[in-house]
Amino acid sequence: MNKTKVNLGIIQETLLIPLWARACELQAADPIIVDPKSSKIIAAIDYEFDKFTTAKSSQIGCCLHLPDVMVLRRQFFEETERRHLIAASA
C-alpha cells in the first residue's frame, strides 16, 4: 500500500494530533469516541505519529484550518451539504 506523504509545517502538524488521538481511543477498553476512519487514515499516512505520545496538544493548533492541511484532508473526505473544508484561521 502506498502511503500518502505528509509535508506539513510545525504548526500544521499539530492538526494531526486530534486524528491520532481518535485513532488511539479506539484501543481503549471503553472508548469515549469511536472513529474507525481515523485509524484507516493513520494507516494511510506516511508520518511518525509516535512522537505525539509525549507531545502536548494545544487548542490553537487544533483550531487552525490551514491550506496544506485541507489538501491532505480532501484526500480522505469529500465535501457534502453538511461537511465543508475551509482553509482559513478560526
PyMOL CGO cylinders between C-alpha atoms (Angstrom):
from pymol import cmd
from pymol.cgo import CYLINDER

trace = [
    CYLINDER, 0.00, 0.00, 0.00, 1.39, 3.39, -0.98, 0.3, 1, 1, 1, 1, 1, 1,
    CYLINDER, 1.39, 3.39, -0.98, 1.12, 5.79, 1.91, 0.3, 1, 1, 1, 1, 1, 1,
    CYLINDER, 1.12, 5.79, 1.91, 0.34, 9.47, 1.47, 0.3, 1, 1, 1, 1, 1, 1,
    CYLINDER, 0.34, 9.47, 1.47, 3.44, 11.58, 2.09, 0.3, 1, 1, 1, 1, 1, 1,
    CYLINDER, 3.44, 11.58, 2.09, 2.92, 14.44, 4.51, 0.3, 1, 1, 1, 1, 1, 1,
    CYLINDER, 2.92, 14.44, 4.51, 4.87, 17.66, 4.13, 0.3, 1, 1, 1, 1, 1, 1,
    CYLINDER, 4.87, 17.66, 4.13, 3.45, 19.98, 6.76, 0.3, 1, 1, 1, 1, 1, 1,
    CYLINDER, 3.45, 19.98, 6.76, 4.96, 22.80, 8.77, 0.3, 1, 1, 1, 1, 1, 1,
    CYLINDER, 4.96, 22.80, 8.77, 5.35, 22.57, 12.54, 0.3, 1, 1, 1, 1, 1, 1,
    CYLINDER, 5.35, 22.57, 12.54, 2.08, 24.39, 13.25, 0.3, 1, 1, 1, 1, 1, 1,
    CYLINDER, 2.08, 24.39, 13.25, 0.20, 22.39, 10.63, 0.3, 1, 1, 1, 1, 1, 1,
    CYLINDER, 0.20, 22.39, 10.63, 1.46, 19.10, 12.09, 0.3, 1, 1, 1, 1, 1, 1,
    CYLINDER, 1.46, 19.10, 12.09, -0.45, 19.84, 15.29, 0.3, 1, 1, 1, 1, 1, 1,
    CYLINDER, -0.45, 19.84, 15.29, -3.64, 19.31, 13.31, 0.3, 1, 1, 1, 1, 1, 1,
    CYLINDER, -3.64, 19.31, 13.31, -2.80, 15.62, 13.09, 0.3, 1, 1, 1, 1, 1, 1,
    CYLINDER, -2.80, 15.62, 13.09, -2.95, 15.32, 16.90, 0.3, 1, 1, 1, 1, 1, 1,
    CYLINDER, -2.95, 15.32, 16.90, -6.78, 15.07, 17.11, 0.3, 1, 1, 1, 1, 1, 1,
    CYLINDER, -6.78, 15.07, 17.11, -6.76, 12.45, 14.33, 0.3, 1, 1, 1, 1, 1, 1,
    CYLINDER, -6.76, 12.45, 14.33, -4.08, 10.46, 16.17, 0.3, 1, 1, 1, 1, 1, 1,
    CYLINDER, -4.08, 10.46, 16.17, -5.95, 10.81, 19.48, 0.3, 1, 1, 1, 1, 1, 1,
    CYLINDER, -5.95, 10.81, 19.48, -9.18, 9.46, 17.95, 0.3, 1, 1, 1, 1, 1, 1,
    CYLINDER, -9.18, 9.46, 17.95, -7.30, 6.50, 16.48, 0.3, 1, 1, 1, 1, 1, 1,
    CYLINDER, -7.30, 6.50, 16.48, -5.65, 5.78, 19.85, 0.3, 1, 1, 1, 1, 1, 1,
    CYLINDER, -5.65, 5.78, 19.85, -9.01, 6.00, 21.62, 0.3, 1, 1, 1, 1, 1, 1,
    CYLINDER, -9.01, 6.00, 21.62, -10.20, 3.01, 19.56, 0.3, 1, 1, 1, 1, 1, 1,
    CYLINDER, -10.20, 3.01, 19.56, -7.73, 0.87, 21.51, 0.3, 1, 1, 1, 1, 1, 1,
    CYLINDER, -7.73, 0.87, 21.51, -9.21, 1.85, 24.88, 0.3, 1, 1, 1, 1, 1, 1,
    CYLINDER, -9.21, 1.85, 24.88, -11.32, -0.67, 26.78, 0.3, 1, 1, 1, 1, 1, 1,
    CYLINDER, -11.32, -0.67, 26.78, -14.21, 1.81, 26.98, 0.3, 1, 1, 1, 1, 1, 1,
    CYLINDER, -14.21, 1.81, 26.98, -13.57, 4.43, 24.27, 0.3, 1, 1, 1, 1, 1, 1,
    CYLINDER, -13.57, 4.43, 24.27, -15.21, 7.82, 24.57, 0.3, 1, 1, 1, 1, 1, 1,
    CYLINDER, -15.21, 7.82, 24.57, -15.01, 8.44, 20.82, 0.3, 1, 1, 1, 1, 1, 1,
    CYLINDER, -15.01, 8.44, 20.82, -15.38, 5.64, 18.29, 0.3, 1, 1, 1, 1, 1, 1,
    CYLINDER, -15.38, 5.64, 18.29, -13.98, 6.81, 14.96, 0.3, 1, 1, 1, 1, 1, 1,
    CYLINDER, -13.98, 6.81, 14.96, -12.85, 3.82, 12.87, 0.3, 1, 1, 1, 1, 1, 1,
    CYLINDER, -12.85, 3.82, 12.87, -12.00, 6.05, 9.90, 0.3, 1, 1, 1, 1, 1, 1,
    CYLINDER, -12.00, 6.05, 9.90, -9.31, 7.79, 11.96, 0.3, 1, 1, 1, 1, 1, 1,
    CYLINDER, -9.31, 7.79, 11.96, -7.41, 4.51, 12.25, 0.3, 1, 1, 1, 1, 1, 1,
    CYLINDER, -7.41, 4.51, 12.25, -7.68, 3.92, 8.50, 0.3, 1, 1, 1, 1, 1, 1,
    CYLINDER, -7.68, 3.92, 8.50, -6.38, 7.41, 7.77, 0.3, 1, 1, 1, 1, 1, 1,
    CYLINDER, -6.38, 7.41, 7.77, -3.47, 6.99, 10.22, 0.3, 1, 1, 1, 1, 1, 1,
    CYLINDER, -3.47, 6.99, 10.22, -2.54, 3.76, 8.43, 0.3, 1, 1, 1, 1, 1, 1,
    CYLINDER, -2.54, 3.76, 8.43, -2.66, 5.53, 5.05, 0.3, 1, 1, 1, 1, 1, 1,
    CYLINDER, -2.66, 5.53, 5.05, -0.43, 8.48, 6.00, 0.3, 1, 1, 1, 1, 1, 1,
    CYLINDER, -0.43, 8.48, 6.00, 3.38, 8.27, 5.95, 0.3, 1, 1, 1, 1, 1, 1,
    CYLINDER, 3.38, 8.27, 5.95, 4.06, 10.11, 9.19, 0.3, 1, 1, 1, 1, 1, 1,
    CYLINDER, 4.06, 10.11, 9.19, 5.75, 9.40, 12.54, 0.3, 1, 1, 1, 1, 1, 1,
    CYLINDER, 5.75, 9.40, 12.54, 2.69, 9.58, 14.82, 0.3, 1, 1, 1, 1, 1, 1,
    CYLINDER, 2.69, 9.58, 14.82, 4.56, 8.07, 17.79, 0.3, 1, 1, 1, 1, 1, 1,
    CYLINDER, 4.56, 8.07, 17.79, 6.07, 11.47, 18.56, 0.3, 1, 1, 1, 1, 1, 1,
    CYLINDER, 6.07, 11.47, 18.56, 2.64, 12.61, 19.77, 0.3, 1, 1, 1, 1, 1, 1,
    CYLINDER, 2.64, 12.61, 19.77, 2.72, 10.23, 22.72, 0.3, 1, 1, 1, 1, 1, 1,
    CYLINDER, 2.72, 10.23, 22.72, 4.79, 12.80, 24.61, 0.3, 1, 1, 1, 1, 1, 1,
    CYLINDER, 4.79, 12.80, 24.61, 3.60, 15.95, 22.81, 0.3, 1, 1, 1, 1, 1, 1,
    CYLINDER, 3.60, 15.95, 22.81, 1.16, 18.34, 24.42, 0.3, 1, 1, 1, 1, 1, 1,
    CYLINDER, 1.16, 18.34, 24.42, -1.63, 19.37, 22.09, 0.3, 1, 1, 1, 1, 1, 1,
    CYLINDER, -1.63, 19.37, 22.09, -2.68, 22.99, 22.01, 0.3, 1, 1, 1, 1, 1, 1,
    CYLINDER, -2.68, 22.99, 22.01, -6.13, 24.42, 21.43, 0.3, 1, 1, 1, 1, 1, 1,
    CYLINDER, -6.13, 24.42, 21.43, -4.64, 26.83, 18.92, 0.3, 1, 1, 1, 1, 1, 1,
    CYLINDER, -4.64, 26.83, 18.92, -3.11, 24.01, 16.90, 0.3, 1, 1, 1, 1, 1, 1,
    CYLINDER, -3.11, 24.01, 16.90, -6.37, 22.08, 16.96, 0.3, 1, 1, 1, 1, 1, 1,
    CYLINDER, -6.37, 22.08, 16.96, -8.45, 25.11, 15.90, 0.3, 1, 1, 1, 1, 1, 1,
    CYLINDER, -8.45, 25.11, 15.90, -6.49, 26.35, 12.87, 0.3, 1, 1, 1, 1, 1, 1,
    CYLINDER, -6.49, 26.35, 12.87, -7.59, 25.31, 9.35, 0.3, 1, 1, 1, 1, 1, 1,
    CYLINDER, -7.59, 25.31, 9.35, -4.56, 25.82, 7.06, 0.3, 1, 1, 1, 1, 1, 1,
    CYLINDER, -4.56, 25.82, 7.06, -4.47, 25.32, 3.25, 0.3, 1, 1, 1, 1, 1, 1,
    CYLINDER, -4.47, 25.32, 3.25, -1.91, 22.48, 3.13, 0.3, 1, 1, 1, 1, 1, 1,
    CYLINDER, -1.91, 22.48, 3.13, -3.85, 20.56, 5.78, 0.3, 1, 1, 1, 1, 1, 1,
    CYLINDER, -3.85, 20.56, 5.78, -7.04, 20.93, 3.78, 0.3, 1, 1, 1, 1, 1, 1,
    CYLINDER, -7.04, 20.93, 3.78, -5.29, 19.46, 0.73, 0.3, 1, 1, 1, 1, 1, 1,
    CYLINDER, -5.29, 19.46, 0.73, -4.43, 16.41, 2.84, 0.3, 1, 1, 1, 1, 1, 1,
    CYLINDER, -4.43, 16.41, 2.84, -7.94, 16.15, 4.32, 0.3, 1, 1, 1, 1, 1, 1,
    CYLINDER, -7.94, 16.15, 4.32, -9.53, 16.33, 0.87, 0.3, 1, 1, 1, 1, 1, 1,
    CYLINDER, -9.53, 16.33, 0.87, -7.77, 13.05, 0.03, 0.3, 1, 1, 1, 1, 1, 1,
    CYLINDER, -7.77, 13.05, 0.03, -9.88, 11.35, 2.71, 0.3, 1, 1, 1, 1, 1, 1,
    CYLINDER, -9.88, 11.35, 2.71, -13.09, 13.36, 2.96, 0.3, 1, 1, 1, 1, 1, 1,
    CYLINDER, -13.09, 13.36, 2.96, -15.49, 14.73, 0.38, 0.3, 1, 1, 1, 1, 1, 1,
    CYLINDER, -15.49, 14.73, 0.38, -17.34, 17.95, 0.94, 0.3, 1, 1, 1, 1, 1, 1,
    CYLINDER, -17.34, 17.95, 0.94, -21.04, 17.43, 1.41, 0.3, 1, 1, 1, 1, 1, 1,
    CYLINDER, -21.04, 17.43, 1.41, -24.03, 19.57, 2.19, 0.3, 1, 1, 1, 1, 1, 1,
    CYLINDER, -24.03, 19.57, 2.19, -23.10, 19.16, 5.88, 0.3, 1, 1, 1, 1, 1, 1,
    CYLINDER, -23.10, 19.16, 5.88, -19.29, 18.96, 5.65, 0.3, 1, 1, 1, 1, 1, 1,
    CYLINDER, -19.29, 18.96, 5.65, -17.24, 21.90, 4.35, 0.3, 1, 1, 1, 1, 1, 1,
    CYLINDER, -17.24, 21.90, 4.35, -13.45, 22.03, 4.36, 0.3, 1, 1, 1, 1, 1, 1,
    CYLINDER, -13.45, 22.03, 4.36, -12.44, 25.64, 4.95, 0.3, 1, 1, 1, 1, 1, 1,
    CYLINDER, -12.44, 25.64, 4.95, -8.80, 26.70, 4.63, 0.3, 1, 1, 1, 1, 1, 1,
    CYLINDER, -8.80, 26.70, 4.63, -8.88, 29.70, 6.95, 0.3, 1, 1, 1, 1, 1, 1,
    CYLINDER, -8.88, 29.70, 6.95, -7.92, 30.54, 10.51, 0.3, 1, 1, 1, 1, 1, 1,
    CYLINDER, -7.92, 30.54, 10.51, -10.62, 30.01, 13.10, 0.3, 1, 1, 1, 1, 1, 1,
]
cmd.load_cgo(trace, "trace")
